[in-house]
Amino acid sequence: MIITTTNNIEGHKVTDYRGVVVGEAIMGANVFRDFFAQITDIVGGRSGAYETKLQDARDTALRELEARAATLGANAVVGVDLDYEVIGESMLMVSASGTAVVID
């Protein structure tokens, strides 16, 4: 399945629009990860633990988006938008939304 942030796919024609699809992932960060991330922040550098958690959440949201599009009979999702939100003090939400379409 093609998933893209663009509204069209070069070389393909959209033949049917199946509707808006959304995939979400809410991930919690544990106490030890938070502690080591704070140390990284103090000494400088990137927080690998949080980058990994963010990638996991994004991948989960996109997989869910793809699965929902497939149930609608779509073979592509166009106009994908990724949103990130922090919930409370230690929860991360990633939401992926787009339009499920059939392309030729």
N, C-alpha and C positions, 0 to 999 in steps of 0.2 A: 504494500500500500504506500502510495506517495503522500507524504505529509509536508506541507510547505506554508511558509508565511505569506507567500504571494497569492494574488487573487486568481491567477491562471497558471497553467502548466505548459510551458513551451512545447509545441509539437502535439498537444492534445486538445481536444475540444470537450468542454463540459456538456454532457448530454442530459443530465438530470441532477437536480438539487434534492438531497434527501433530508436536509435540516441541520440545525445547529447541534453540535456535539461538544461535550465538556468532559474533561478528566481532571480529577483532583487528587492531591496527595497531601496528607498532613503528617508531618514527622516531628517527633519529639527528640530533643537532645538530652543526653544523660549528664549527670553531675560530673563524672570524670572528664568527659569531652569538654564540658563548659570550663572546667578548671584548667585543662591544658590549653584551651583556646585563649583564656585570659593570660596565661604565661606568654603565649606567642604574641599577643597584643602588646604586652609590656616590653618584650625584648625585640619586637619587630618581626616582620616577615608575614607569610601567609598562613592562614589556619587551614591546614590540610584536612582536619577532622570535619570542619564545617563545609569545606568545599565538596568533600565526599558526600556528606549528608544532603547538600543542595543538589548535587548531580543525581543521587538516588531518588529524591523527591521529583525532580524534573522527568527522569526516565519513567517513573511510575505513572505520573500524570499523562505523559504522552502515550504510554501503553494502554491506559484506560481509555483515552480519547480514540485511539485506533480500534480498540475492541468495540466501543459503542458505534463507531462509524460502520464497522463490518456488520453489526447486527441490523443496520439499516440498509444493507446491500450496497454500500458505497465501496469504491476502490481507491478513493483519494480523499484527503481533507485539505481544503484551501483556506487561506486567510487566518492561519493559526496565530493566536496571541497567547503569550505566557505572562502570567501575573504572579507576583510573589508577595506574601503577607506574613507578618509575624503575629502570632496569636499568643496573648499572655506574655510570659517571660522566656519560655523555652520551646514553643511550638512554631513550626514553619509550615505554611501552606503554599503549595504551588498549584495553580489552576491553568489548564490549557484548554482553549476553546477555539472552535473553527467551524467551517461548514462542510458537512459530509456531501460528497458529490460522486457521480459516476462519470468517468472520462472514457473516451474511446482509445 
